[in-house]
């Protein structure tokens, strides 16, 4: 589908190039000239605060973003596959192609592909998938180089493949919707919600540099009585897993912020008042930020704009969310080594139906 993707270096309103996902480099082909296009319109009615700057537009339902700790290259998953954005050159490349497509959601439904991306060290990329039926979903681990590869690899060309988790007594339908991963205490932890009666965090133990079997380990819904563990990160002192329970998409304000110790025991659970936490990340200064997708049933434009970027301020037994920026269906966030913040969003401006409306934006350092 994307074998004909070509390069483009395009100017945008603020004087920096905006990159278009459908123009991703194959690298082995000579870049073709393209006329300049205007960057997508910014969402209306944003509160005063930092201004998001478009890095990539026309992404199709981008689900996750992660930043290489050495090169600063930005990896993004979307229905189109896995992309690599190079900030220095303002170019985007298709890194992994050929994922299937699945339909996800209640009320508003979206076509999705791979859902997650996490760097394991500096040379491996973990990609939890959501493009297959429950019981067939996989977590892929790819070798990545500092340099952009000569051409995109196929989805199946992974160094390691974890899963699937077939139906069993613990998860009758089989596990699926692998959202996001973290590497913590010699194991890979992945949020999932194929079995929505349990809301599993599944775990793969790492031994001798190799991941082991993917096993349902922490039943978050049993612990919290709330659906859908999606966002996951590790506390700054590395002592706890930090998980965002998205909650039921038809219920407003039910998202939770939760903490688990190394034994998988729930240690803290906070109501946040947010609708659907999809991403969590600590800033270089130790502040905790979340994206709220605000996935409400009627999907009216006004409801979608309830979503945004929040700082989650913990005071005693409460979380007080502080809205930083309004965004239209944000899905994930990741800080770069300069302290800038990348955020994936399902919509950047008006969706004409001709091109995908999603994008990757960046906020300048300072959060």
Helices and strands as residue ranges (DSSP letters): E 19-20, G 21-23, E 53-59, E 64-67, E 74-78, E 81-86, E 91-97, E 102-104, E 110-112, E 118-120, E 124-128, E 139-143, E 153-154, E 160-162, E 181-183, E 187-191, E 200-207, E 210-219, H 220-224, E 229-234, E 241-245, E 256-260, E 266-271, E 277-282, E 288-292, H 301-304, E 308-315, E 318-326, E 328-335, E 341-347, E 358-363
